[in-house]
Amino acid sequence: MRYQECLHSIRQLNEQFRHYKSIESLFELDQWSMLPAEGAAYRQQTAAFIGEQKNALYCGDEARRMADFLSGVKLEELDNDIDRALVRIFRARYRNAVHTPVDLLREYNLMKAECMNAWKQARQAQDYGIFRPYLARAFDLKKQIALSINPDAPAFETLVGMTDEGLQVREVSEQFDRLKTGLRSLLDRLQTGHAPETAPIPDCDPEQMEHFAQRLARELGYSPERGSFNNRVVHAFTSFMGPRDARVSTYRNGSYNLIFTYLHEAGHAMYASGSSQEIIDAGLWGGVEGGFHEANARFFENMVGHSRAYWSHYYPQLQAKLAPFRDISLDAFYAATHQVRPTPRRISSDEVTYSLHAILRFELERDYFAGELSADDMAQAWNDKYERYLGIRPQNDTEGVLQDMHWAGDYIGYFQSYALGNIYTGQILQAMHEDIPDMDARMARGDLQPVYAWMQDKIWQHGCCYTAGELMHRLTGTGLDAQPFLTYLERTYGALYGIS
């Protein structure tokens, strides 16, 4: 086998792999929006079959020959960044596929529908006990899969690496400890500071709010030629169907928070569909999974969508379209969108406390896989951490350990990504301000093109050619660093609350 022949085969594998991933994305969208309860079992059998076919791509003789040929190749010796990415990603997928027993993978895939149904029933009954055995089984199977892939590493280390490539649990824990200390210090000072004067903001007509939020998503740069809106899900998400097809799914309500949900999901969608043609041709489109994808979403939700500059332009338009805002000043609205008030719900938490929600979930997963927690302990441990970190205690299991779909929906080892995303946004914002010093002034005039163009040029066009760590070094010259995000929060909320 020659080198170019090997790369050509890898590209072909990538193309087939992405076809299967697109099918899985369609299944996920259907599962969360239209799949009838009695259709779930057969759908899961079909999804398990597709998963097996996707896995089998890397288990055949051709893949093994390619792996043998590349075994002595060092990434730094390869000709260009795309070749390095192709080899890096092939090696990871090959390792995961050949070391995961087919029967174990099938068992896990088949039980996911039961797990999801049990979670839904448990939420409705506010009874973790209904979900507890399914969570235990899901975590046990994930542990077996992780240890099959790499028996020499702790299971959680492997799971975190599969979501956030290149990061180690130790590094994540160190930055989270730094972030947690800074956030809790800021939270204590804000709670003793002078809260800005605000006004209660009533809900609006859901259809009007939805239309306005969709318009804002489009004006960020989310193109109707590359995606669509669906409002039939409980938790908002974005489906990556193809290199120019990223669909946003949300819920319907009249709260102004729906605006930030749309901006968040538009960030995911623009990143996923913004790869260059060269990257698409190599099958490397879609963006870096995990924390860096969350960073793109959180950046547009918070650094853009929560900024005073952004609303200087858009608030008069919001007032013109939605009557309840006409008697509320921009100052009062801005203060309302920046209230710091600990809540048990992650998705409705404020910008200061949000990362604490993600960190405590990461710590629960870490401790579970380390043998320090069991499924029987999880609800109690969840509530105890909420009380310790946020000073509140969930009133029931649905408000507590059952609030997220992640553990029922095959996102075990994912929660660190949300807090990592916030850390990355601080670093991205710092780099962007250096390149666009008048960024705020432009946003205040409604000119979002410089932000879109910067993201396209610096991040989106590269797809998943680089790891998050490599992208950070290209953007900032440093690795993962929580300090820029803490600095951003101190500056934004310190000014509002009159603290130093």
Protein Blocks (a to p, Z undefined) as FASTA:
>chain_A
ZZklmmmmmmmmmmmmmmmmmmmmmmmmmmmmmpcfklmmmmmmmmmmmmmmmmmmmmcm
klmmmmmmmmmpcfklpmblmlmmmmmmmmmmmmmmmmmcfklmmmmmmmmmmmmmmmmm
mmmnopaklmmmmmmmmmmmmmmmmmmmmmmbcfklmmmmmmmghiafklmmmmmmmmmm
mmmmmmmmmmmmccddddddddddfklmmmmmmmmmmmnopafklgccdfkbfbdcdddf
bfklccddddddfbfklmmmmmmmmmmmmmmmmccfklmmnopghiaehjllmmmmmmmm
mmmmmpmklmmmmmmmmmmmmmklmmpcfklmmmmmmcccddfbfklpcfklmmmmmmmm
mmmmmmmmnopacfklmmmmmmmmmmmmnopacfbfklmmmmpmklmnopghklmmmmmm
mmmmmmmmmmmmmmmmmlmmmmmnopaklmmmmmmmmmmmnmmmbcfklmmmmmnopacd
fklmmmmmmmmmmmmnopZZ
